Amino acid sequence: MRKLLLLLGLLASPADAAISFDDLRGLVLARDFTATDAALIAAHTEYTAAHTPDDERELYNVFALYDPAIQRFAEDWVAADPDNPRALNALGWNLYVWGWAWRGENTVNRTTTEALKGMSSRHMQAFKLFQRAAQLAPDLIPASDGMLRLTTTLGNKAVIPIELERIMTSQPNRGSLMRAMLSLAPQWGGRPEQVNLLCDRYAPKITDVPDYTPEVCRIDAVYYANFWYGDQRAAAHQLLLFMPNPILDYARYNDMMYGPSTPEEVVSGLEALKAQRDLNPEEARKLDDIRMSLARVDAMQATYPEFSTALLREVPLLQDALVKDPLNPDLLHRYVYTLDEAEAYAARPITTTEKADLIQRLHATLKAVPTAYKLWNDLAQITLGSGEFDGIARAEPYFHNAIHYSVYGNQQMANAVRPKWMRVLDQSNIMKATDISALTPEQLAQLDAIVNCPLAMQLNVLRLVCDNDGTPENQCADGYAANEVIWDRLKDRINSGACPDTFLPHFEEQYLSPKKVDF
């Protein structure tokens, strides 16, 4: 849920609303179109008068939940009332988040055409909805937000000066300005000079944030739009020392967690944060790691008291969040990770019921978003189990799809290779030796079909991937591709004729298409 809220760019804590997020969600799930519309009209009137646009933005996050029931509601609402700006805006945000779910977070060259098309089609539909909503209700800031945000993925940056001028003339607010900044970040083809111009032009008009000067605006934009590079990033960190404005507290947090803060500063900041609220697992792990580093604790003696406690708190929170946001790919991946970490660091094993529920959730989400390569990897790892033949065989199509949808991602290749690699390595370990000379022809054929031949193929592909990336072979996927013990054993089987397809021309193209999987 937290990632979803950041996705829509909530910039402040909401004040008391005419209707709460949960109550509005309840009306939507009850399919009460009339009451939903009335609640949004009342909230809009209240928030416009109070000039608290973030509160209205927060309400429309209901429609950005990955819930098929909410998606159907928004679609049916527009179909029944096609000139209702609130309905158009609701469906626009629903399409916006589903578009990003299909796109994922990889760079373009690591994203399949299918994923890019899935995003583009939804985002083009969403832009038209936002545009029409803004025409029907010019003061509906969330509709203006949608137009500004979509300039990143649709590339129609000519919209920014027109729409930003319109909304900043009638209802100047920080949120609209920052959404424009997102599209002007270098990673989206923008320039720092554009940021400076917009801050000079619009920051003096903003009244919903006290003391919002052009200087504060420029630092705000660097952090909010993730201008994380070179001198500009370092300069922003130094300038924060002279910018006490509370609106930049999130920037100070970012520096503490991900920036150039000293270890002592991080510990002090996290301990102060812990005094105010519970730490999340990422914060807790960082605090444990830095405390041990400062105390020069040997790695073999490492303990993680903050992290283990945070993990135990996080599991039920994520379970509750998935009830509201059942098909959110990022949320589900985080839940899988948290369950694994809780088992490893907090002695909390995954229950049989949780595992069955998790597999059902992965199936449902991958049906809705087949391009979510991290979830294919999650499903493969769960299916793999302890790495026996049956688990390796059943996990293989899931690993295949993780590789396909990540466009030969190095880590996804490594994950697919690892269980087979370990089985081959164990054959050369006298303590875990598998005497393949004693195997029957049928057993040896099974070993070749499930382990040896797929591994040889994947290691060859992995060598090509790392070569194309400029990664040295001994660093390629944790060194898996360069292990001579593995290759010596595999060559014995290849030379015997067991793996005839391993070195066929264009063998790497096997991952250009996904495997069909029936859940």
N, C-alpha and C positions, 0 to 999 in steps of 0.2 A: 504493500500500500504506500509506503513512504516513497518508493521510486516512482509510483504513478503520480503522486502529488507533485513531485519535482518535475515530472514530465510536462505537466500543464503549467508549471512555473508559478506556484503559489509563493507569494513574496512576503506575507505577513500573517500573523495569527488572526483568525476571524473574530469579530466581535459577536455578541449575541445576535443570532439571525432570526428572521421572522419564522423560518422553519429550519430545522436542523438537517444536516446531511442524511442522517439515518432515517428521519421521518420522511424526507423527500424520496429516498430510496424505497421506503415502504409503500408509498403511493404509486411509484413506478411499477414495483413488483405486483401490486394489486391491479395494475392496468387501469388506474383511475385517471383518464386523460383530463377530465374537467378539473379535478382537484389539483393535479400536478400543474396545470397551466395557471390556475388561480394562485397557487403557492409561489410560483416563479414571478408572476406579475407583482404580487405583494412584496416579495423580497427585492425585486428590481426597484420598486418605488422607494422602499426604505433605504436601500444601499445607495441609490443615486442621490437622494436627499442628504444622506450622511457623508457622501463622497468616500465610500469604502468599497471600491470595486473588487478588492481581493475577496470580500465576503461573497459576492455574486459569483466570482470565478470558482470558489470552493463548492458552491452548490452544483454547478454544471459538471463537476467531477463525477457526480453520480452516473452520468452518461458515458464516462470514460472508464467505467469498470468493465472488465472482460467477462461479461455475463450474458449468455445467449438470450435470456429473458429480457434484459435491458436493451439489447440490440433489437430484438423483435418489437419491443414497445416503441423505440425511437422510429423504426421503419414504418410501423403501422400508424404512428401519430402523424408523420409527414404525409403518408398516403391519404389519411382522413382529413387533414387540415394543411394543405400544401402552401398556404400563405401565412402560416403562423410562424413568426420569427423565432420564437422559443423552441418550437418543434424542429425547425431547420437547424438551429444552433445545436440542439441536443444530438441530432443525428450526425452533424458535422464533427463533433468531438468524438463520437463513437467511431466513426470512420477514421479519424485522425489516429487514435491509439491502435486500432487494428492494423492500419497501414504500417505503423512502426513495428508492430509485432511481427509482421511478415518481413520487413526490411532487416530487423536486427540491428546490432551495433557495430558490425564489422565495416572495414573500409569497402569501397565499391569493388575493388579488384578481388576481395574476399567474400563477395556476395553474389549469389546466383541470379541469373536473369529472371527466373521465376519469382524470386524474392523481391527484386526491384520492381517488376511489373505489378506484383501484389500490392506493394506500397503505392506506386504511382496511380494506379486505377482508383484506389480508395481516396488518396489525397486530392486527386483532381475532382472527384465527386464532392469531397468535403469543402474544397475551396468555393465551388459554385453555391453550395448551401450557405456557407458563411457570408458570401457576397450578397446573396439574396436576403438573408436575415438582416444584414446591416442596412440594406436599402429600405426594408420594411420598418426597421427599428434602429435609426441612426445612433441612438444612445445606448445600444446593447453592447457594452464593452467586450464581453466574451466572444461575440461574433467578430469584432474587429481583431481581437487577439488571434483568432483562428486564421484570418487572412495573413496577418503578419508572420505567424509561425510557419505557415506553409510555404513561404517564400524560400525557406531553406531547402526543402526537398523538391519543389517544383521549379526553382530557378528563376521565378518571375520577380526579380528584385525591383523592377520598376514600380511595383505596387507599393513599396515601402514609403517613398517620399509622399505619395498621394494620400495613402491611408493614414500614415502617421500624422501628417499635417492636419487631416480632417479630425481625427480623434483628439489630438493634443490641443486643437483650437477650441473644441467644444467641452472636452472633459480631460484636461491634462492630468496624467498620472504616471507614476514610475513604472508600473507593470507594462503598459503599452510601450514605453520607451525601451525597456529592457528586452522585450520580445523582438523589437526591431534589431537590437544589438546582437541577438543570437544569430540572425541571418547575416550580420556584417562581420562575424568572426572570421579570421583567416582561413579556418578549415572549410568555410562555406564560400570562400572567394571574396571576403570583405577586406577592408583596409582600416588601420588605426585612424587614419585621417578622417574617415567617415564618422567614426565614433566621436572624435573630438568635435567635429562640426555639429553633430546632433546634440551632444551635451551642452555645448555653448548655446544652441538655439532653444532647447526645450527645458533644460534643468531649471532655469529661473521661473518657469511657469508652474512647476509642480508644487502643490500645497499639501498633498496627502502624506508627505514625508517632511518633517521639520529640517530646516537648514540643508536642503538638498542643492548644493552648489554644483557648478560644472566640474569642479575638482573632485568632489565626492562621486559624481556621476561617472567620471572617467574610470576611477578605481572600481566602482560598482560594475561597470560594463566588462572590464578585464576579467573579473572573477565570475560574474554571472554567465558570461558567454564563453568561459573557458579559454581565454587567451593565454594558454599555458606554454609559452615558449620564450627563450632568450632573454634579452635585456628588458623587454616590456614586463615580463613576469617578475623578474628580480626587482625592477623599479616599483612595481605595484606593492610588493611586499614591504619595501622600505618606506613608501609613502603612507602605508597603513598606520605607521607609528604616529603620524601627524593627523590622522583622520579618526577622531573619537566618535563620530556619528554612529549611533546604535544600528542604523540600517546596514552597516558594514560588519556587524558581528559575525555573520555567516562567512565573510571573507577571512576573518581572523580564525574562525574554526577550520576553514579549508587549509590555511597555512599550518595550523597545528597538526592536522591529520595528514596532509599530503605535500606540504610546502617545505620551505627552508628553515623552519623553527629548530632550535637546538633541542637536544634530548631533555635537558632540564626544563625548558619552556613547555615541552609537550607534557611531561609528567605533571608539572604545576597546573597546566590547563585542564588536563583530564581529571586530576584530583578535585579541582574546583567544580568541574562539571558533575562529577560523581556526588558531590555534596548537594547538588540541586536536583538530580534525577538519576535513574538507573542508566548505566552505560550499556550501549548495544554491543554485540559481539566484536565488531571491528574495533571499536574504541577500547574495549576491555583487553583484547589481544595486544593491541599496541601498547597499552599501559604495562601489561605483564612483560612484554618483550623488552621495553626500554628500561624498566626497573631492573631486570636481570642483567641487561647489558651494563648498566651503570654500576651494579654490584659485582660485576665480573663473575657471574654464576656460570659454571661449566655446563655445556649443553646437555650432558648426561644427567645433570642434577636439576634440569629445568622443571619448573612447576607453573601452572597457569590458573591460579585461584580466581582472578577476575574473569578470565575468559570462560572457565567452566561454569561459573555462576550465571554469567550473561547468557550462555547457551541454553541453560535450563529454563531461563525466563523466556527466551526467544521462541522456543518450540511451540508452546501454546498460543503465543501471540500470532505466529504465522499460520497456525491451524485456524484460528479465528478469522484472520485476514482472507484466507482462501475460501471461507464460506461466502464472503461478500464479493470476492474477486476470483471466481473459480478457474478461469482459463487464462490467467495472467502468466505468460511464460517466464518472465523475470522473477516474479514472486514464487512460482513453483520451483524454479531452479534454486533459488535461495533457500527454500524449505528443504530440498534434497541435501544441499550442502550443510545446512544447520543440523539436520538429523545425523549425517555422517560425522560431523565434528563433535556433536554431543556424545556420540558413542565412543569416539576416540579420546576425548579430553574430559568428559564429565561422567563417564561410566554409566551412560544412559543408553541401553540397547534399544534398537528399533523393534517395536513389537510386531507380532504377526499381523495384527489388525492394521497398524500403520503402514506396513509394507504393502498389504493388499490394497489399501486406500490409495497409496502413493502410485502404484502401478495403474490403477483405474484413472487417476488424475492425469498421469502422463499420457495414457492412451487418448483420453478425451481432448487434451490440449494439443497433442500432435495431430489429431484429426482436424482441429480448427486451424492450427498454424503448423503445417508440415515443414516449414522452412526453419523452425527453431532448433538449430543444430545442437545446442547445449542440452536440450531435453532428449534428443536422440542418444547423446552420450550418457546422460543420466540413466535412461532406460536400459542401455547396453550394460552399464556397470551393475545395475540391480539384477539384470537377467544373468549376468556372468556368474554371480555367486562366488564360490571358492575357486573357480577356474577349472572345473572338471570338463571333460569333453563335451558333455551335453550342454553345459552352460556356455562354453565357447561357441559352439555351433549355433545356438539360439540367439546369442548376442551379436553374431557377425552381421546380419542385415541392418541392425541398428547402428553399429559402428560404421558400416558402409554409408548410411545416410548422414551420419554426423560428418564424415569426410566430404561427402558430396555437397552438403549445404553450407559447409565452412569453406568450400572451394580449396580442398586439399590443405586445410589448416594443420600446421605442424603439431599442435597439441592433440588434435583429434586423431591424426595419424599415429602419434605415440600411444594414445589410449587404446587404439585398435591393436597395435603391435604388442603391447606389454604382456597380456595374458598368454599369448602363443609363444612369445620370446622367453617367458619364464619357464614354460613347459620344456622348451628345447634346452635351455640352460640347465635345468634340473637333470636332464639326461647326461650332462657332462660332470655332474656333481656326484662324487662317489657316495656321499651320504644320502643322496636322494635318487640314486641311479635307477633309470628304467632300462632294463636290459632288452633293447629292441631286437637283439638277435634271437631272443626267446619268443618274440611275438609271432602269432600266426599270420599268414598272408592277409587275412581279413582284418586283423587288429592293426597291422602295419599300414594297410590301405586306409583305415580310419584315421590313423595318426597323420598320414600324409594329407588326406582330404581336409581335415579339420585344423591341423596345426602347421605342418611343414610347408606345404605348397602355398597356402594363403599368406603365411609369414614371409616366404621368399618373395612373393609378388609385392607385398606391402613394403618390404624393406627396399626393394628396387624403386618403387614409386617414391618412397620417402627420400631416397638419395637424390632423385630428380628434383623433388620439391626443395630440398635444402640447397642443392646446387643452384637452382633458379633464384632462391632468396639470398644467395651469397653466404650461406651458413656453413662453416667448416664441418666436415663429416664427423669429427669427434665431438662436436657440440650439437649435432643434429638429433633433436628429440631425445635429449638426455644420453646421447651416445649409442642409442640402440642400433643405428644403421651401420656402425663401424666395428661392432664386436666380432673379432676374428673367430672366437670359439663357436659362436652361433653360425657364422658363415661356413666354417669347416664342416659342421654337422649337416647343414642344409645342402652343401655342395655334394655330399655323399648321396643324398636322396635325389638331387637334381641329376647328377651324373648317371644314376641308375635308371633314369627315364621316368621317375615317379611324378615329375611336375612338368609336363610338356608345354604348358602355356606360360610358364614364368617369364620367358624372354622373347615372347612373340612381339612383332612390331606394334607400336602404339599400345602396349599393355597398360599404360597409365590411364588410358581413356575409359577404363572400366568404371571409373567414378564420375563420369560426365553425366550419368543419369542416376536417379535414386532407385532403390529397391522397392518394389511394391510390397507393402506389409498390410496384412489383415489383422486388425485387433478384434 
